[in-house]
Amino acid sequence: MNEINSAVLIVGKTIALLSLSVYLLFAYIVLKQVSMMTRIVSGNLNPYIKLLSRLHFLLAGLVLLLAFVVL
C-alpha cells in the first residue's frame, strides 16, 4: 500500500512541475508578445506594460524554482 501512495505522490509532483513549466513557457510567450506590441503600438503606458510582463515572467520562474525546491 505504501508503494502505491509513493507512486501517486511522484506522479502528482511530476504533473505539477510539468504544469508549472508550461506556464513558464506561456509567460515567455506573453513577454515576447508584449515586446512586439510595444514596438508597433506607441503609448504612454508602454514602459509599465513591459515592466508588468517582465515581472510576470520573473515570478513564474521563481514559482517554478520554488516548486523544484519544495517538491
C-alpha positions as a Markdown table, in Angstrom:
| # | Residue | x | y | z |
|---|---|---|---|---|
| 1 | Met | 0.0 | 0.0 | 0.0 |
| 2 | Asn | 2.9 | 2.3 | 0.8 |
| 3 | Glu | 4.3 | 1.8 | -2.7 |
| 4 | Ile | 1.1 | 2.9 | -4.3 |
| 5 | Asn | 1.0 | 6.1 | -2.2 |
| 6 | Ser | 4.5 | 7.0 | -3.1 |
| 7 | Ala | 3.8 | 6.3 | -6.8 |
| 8 | Val | 0.8 | 8.5 | -6.7 |
| 9 | Leu | 2.8 | 11.2 | -5.0 |
| 10 | Ile | 5.6 | 11.0 | -7.6 |
| 11 | Val | 3.0 | 11.3 | -10.4 |
| 12 | Gly | 1.4 | 14.2 | -8.8 |
| 13 | Lys | 4.7 | 16.1 | -8.3 |
| 14 | Thr | 5.6 | 15.4 | -11.9 |
| 15 | Ile | 2.3 | 16.7 | -13.2 |
| 16 | Ala | 2.7 | 19.8 | -11.0 |
| 17 | Leu | 6.2 | 20.5 | -12.2 |
| 18 | Leu | 5.3 | 20.0 | -15.9 |
| 19 | Ser | 2.3 | 22.3 | -15.5 |
| 20 | Leu | 4.4 | 25.0 | -14.0 |
| 21 | Ser | 6.9 | 24.5 | -16.8 |
| 22 | Val | 4.2 | 25.0 | -19.4 |
| 23 | Tyr | 3.0 | 28.1 | -17.5 |
| 24 | Leu | 6.6 | 29.5 | -17.6 |
| 25 | Leu | 6.5 | 28.9 | -21.4 |
| 26 | Phe | 3.2 | 30.8 | -21.5 |
| 27 | Ala | 4.8 | 33.7 | -19.6 |
| 28 | Tyr | 7.7 | 33.8 | -22.0 |
| 29 | Ile | 5.3 | 34.0 | -24.9 |
| 30 | Val | 3.4 | 36.8 | -23.2 |
| 31 | Leu | 6.8 | 38.6 | -22.7 |
| 32 | Lys | 7.6 | 38.3 | -26.4 |
| 33 | Gln | 4.1 | 39.4 | -27.5 |
| 34 | Val | 4.3 | 42.5 | -25.3 |
| 35 | Ser | 7.7 | 43.3 | -26.6 |
| 36 | Met | 6.4 | 43.1 | -30.2 |
| 37 | Met | 3.3 | 45.1 | -29.4 |
| 38 | Thr | 5.2 | 47.9 | -27.7 |
| 39 | Arg | 7.4 | 48.2 | -30.8 |
| 40 | Ile | 4.4 | 48.6 | -33.1 |
| 41 | Val | 2.0 | 50.5 | -30.9 |
| 42 | Ser | 3.2 | 53.6 | -29.1 |
| 43 | Gly | 1.6 | 54.8 | -26.0 |
| 44 | Asn | 2.2 | 56.3 | -22.6 |
| 45 | Leu | 1.7 | 53.0 | -20.8 |
| 46 | Asn | 4.3 | 51.0 | -22.8 |
| 47 | Pro | 7.0 | 51.1 | -20.1 |
| 48 | Tyr | 4.6 | 49.9 | -17.4 |
| 49 | Ile | 3.2 | 47.2 | -19.6 |
| 50 | Lys | 6.7 | 45.9 | -20.4 |
| 51 | Leu | 7.5 | 46.0 | -16.6 |
| 52 | Leu | 4.4 | 44.0 | -15.8 |
| 53 | Ser | 5.2 | 41.4 | -18.4 |
| 54 | Arg | 8.8 | 41.1 | -17.1 |
| 55 | Leu | 7.6 | 40.8 | -13.5 |
| 56 | His | 5.1 | 38.1 | -14.6 |
| 57 | Phe | 7.8 | 36.1 | -16.3 |
| 58 | Leu | 10.2 | 36.5 | -13.3 |
| 59 | Leu | 7.5 | 35.5 | -10.8 |
| 60 | Ala | 6.6 | 32.5 | -12.9 |
| 61 | Gly | 10.2 | 31.4 | -13.0 |
| 62 | Leu | 10.5 | 31.9 | -9.2 |
| 63 | Val | 7.4 | 29.8 | -8.6 |
| 64 | Leu | 8.8 | 27.0 | -10.8 |
| 65 | Leu | 12.1 | 27.2 | -8.9 |
| 66 | Leu | 10.4 | 27.1 | -5.6 |
| 67 | Ala | 8.3 | 24.1 | -6.7 |
| 68 | Phe | 11.5 | 22.3 | -7.6 |
| 69 | Val | 12.9 | 23.0 | -4.2 |
| 70 | Val | 9.8 | 22.2 | -2.2 |
| 71 | Leu | 8.6 | 19.2 | -4.2 |
